[in-house]
């Protein structure tokens, strides 16, 4: 197990380095520091002195890869690539173009993102599996056909419709919960009810159909016929055997997105004014704060790779046939 984890971690570093280099090229080669300065200062009537001052204040006046004016290791350290890219591997996100500490912002904003993502994940998982099991239990019936059609309709509607419609119906007409905003402590619950509800409803269509396909594949296996031959009811077969043996793909889908829960939802947080990492990224894009965007791209890559490693490791928990060397 230890050797497997170590090997996967070693594989992750070249991948992260490649993502880092690609991000560096997009932000500093394709889009030069001069271009970034003019975007912030305005294209018209911008003097070269103003551009140079903007770059100097943010450390963008250094050479890209090699600093020939420095000596020793400073030839590498006194470069944009080291200061803005390589230091991300130490989770030193630095200072944003607007002067804020990115690391502190991430620590503060990940909790609102988790407050939405975790309930949405748990409630959505329970609802999707329950609906999928009911469709399989009543397969080849009008109930299954109606459920499939309803799932297709839910999938076909944009998530923006659920957000805007939910805000109008639940927030404005019924006035059950606030339309948007956020608060700390237990007061945040009233602001989270509507985003969580909309996230669960918007995802039930695709989620239930995916789990249904998994259960239908399992229900044709030989062990299911053996269980029926022993006299077990269809409900017992589904919950005791089919659900248990379908845990590997279910676990794969859940574990791989667990680290990404920290990143938040870009659309949901923006529409509901939730101060999470999703809205943080959107605000950075709108304000052209490239330092924050680079940090979030790197953090998302790290979390995604962690999710893949956790998924492989979790296989051994649900399938004893899997052994990691």
Helices and strands as residue ranges (DSSP letters): H 2-24, I 25-30, H 33-41, H 48-58, H 74-77, H 80-80, I 81-85, G 86-90, H 102-137, H 142-156, H 159-166, I 167-173, G 185-188, H 189-218, H 222-229, H 234-237, I 238-242, H 243-245, H 247-258, G 259-263, H 266-271, H 277-286, H 290-318
